[in-house]
Amino acid sequence: MTDPAVTVWGIGSTRTFRVHWTVAELGIPCAVRPIRSRTGETRTEEYGHVNPKRKIPTLQHDDFVLSESGAIVAYLTRAFPVPPGFFVPREPRAQARLDEWVSFASMELDAHSLYLLRRHRYLPEIYGEAPEACESAVEYFSTQVGAVAERVPASGYLLEDFSIADVLMTTIVDWAIAYEIDLPGRLVAYRDFTARRPAYRTALRLNFPERFDNGKTA
Ligand SMILES: N[C@@H](CCC(=O)N[C@@H](CS)C(=O)NCC(=O)O)C(=O)O
């Protein structure tokens, strides 16, 4: 049995899934600490020392500790060898294009739109109700994905090969589907294409084990 090279804290959310998917793509031996949000598991003293923000995911690589799913997946592709067919840009403009997708997915689609819905539509008992903000978040999300839909291949990857830009965008589409947001057909087709990757399926089982309980499949 190979010793784990990294430890990943957190399962059960879109953000943790991004990290497990990338770890599986790169074949990194990994120990998982399967803590979940809103269970009290991010509030323990031990976890407070690992990540004072008390958010998941967190990565530990030797004495290096990193939070933020976008930063973690980018770090993994720089710190570990990547398999053939996994694109890690080295040239400035290609790198910038990847950063553009990661930033767009993390900010415009995740933080400004879907996470707002998460808080105010699906967790109102914690964050309060805000129906107008939710309506405007859906509208905003739709405008933003509409603006890039033509750049998303219906069967293929966002850059010259599979990359962390696809990890981010696929998880956003999955999340939007779960929230029953109308999406351009090519985005759904794109998601169906990327989700066929074996590492996606491996990460799904690890991150959402409850979906596979009692022989059920996700
Ligand atoms: N921007 C961060 C967001 C992390 C985040 O908000 N994680 C949520 C779960 S999806 C969390 O840890 N919540 C803590 C808690 O509710 O206990 C990322 O992409 O990693």
The ligand as an SDF file (V2000), in Angstrom:
LIG
                    3D

 20 19  0  0  0  0  0  0  0  0999 V2000
  -14.4900   29.4080   -1.9630 N   0  0  0  0  0  0  0  0  0  0  0  0
  -14.3640   28.2180   -1.1580 C   0  0  0  0  0  0  0  0  0  0  0  0
  -15.7220   27.8950   -0.5420 C   0  0  0  0  0  0  0  0  0  0  0  0
  -15.6210   26.8430    0.5220 C   0  0  0  0  0  0  0  0  0  0  0  0
  -16.9410   26.6550    1.2320 C   0  0  0  0  0  0  0  0  0  0  0  0
  -17.7490   27.5930    1.3580 O   0  0  0  0  0  0  0  0  0  0  0  0
  -17.1890   25.4500    1.7150 N   0  0  0  0  0  0  0  0  0  0  0  0
  -18.4090   25.1690    2.4580 C   0  0  0  0  0  0  0  0  0  0  0  0
  -18.9710   23.8510    1.9710 C   0  0  0  0  0  0  0  0  0  0  0  0
  -19.3100   23.9110    0.2520 S   0  0  0  0  0  0  0  0  0  0  0  0
  -18.0370   25.0000    3.9210 C   0  0  0  0  0  0  0  0  0  0  0  0
  -16.9450   24.5900    4.2240 O   0  0  0  0  0  0  0  0  0  0  0  0
  -18.8880   25.3260    4.8730 N   0  0  0  0  0  0  0  0  0  0  0  0
  -18.5000   25.1290    6.2870 C   0  0  0  0  0  0  0  0  0  0  0  0
  -19.5870   24.7480    7.1630 C   0  0  0  0  0  0  0  0  0  0  0  0
  -20.6980   25.1150    6.7960 O   0  0  0  0  0  0  0  0  0  0  0  0
  -19.3770   24.0720    8.1630 O   0  0  0  0  0  0  0  0  0  0  0  0
  -13.8630   27.0710   -2.0460 C   0  0  0  0  0  0  0  0  0  0  0  0
  -14.0990   27.0920   -3.2640 O   0  0  0  0  0  0  0  0  0  0  0  0
  -13.2000   26.1580   -1.5270 O   0  0  0  0  0  0  0  0  0  0  0  0
  1  2  1  0
  2  3  1  0
  2 18  1  0
  3  4  1  0
  4  5  1  0
  5  6  2  0
  5  7  1  0
  7  8  1  0
  8  9  1  0
  8 11  1  0
  9 10  1  0
 11 12  2  0
 11 13  1  0
 13 14  1  0
 14 15  1  0
 15 16  2  0
 15 17  1  0
 18 19  2  0
 18 20  1  0
M  END
$$$$
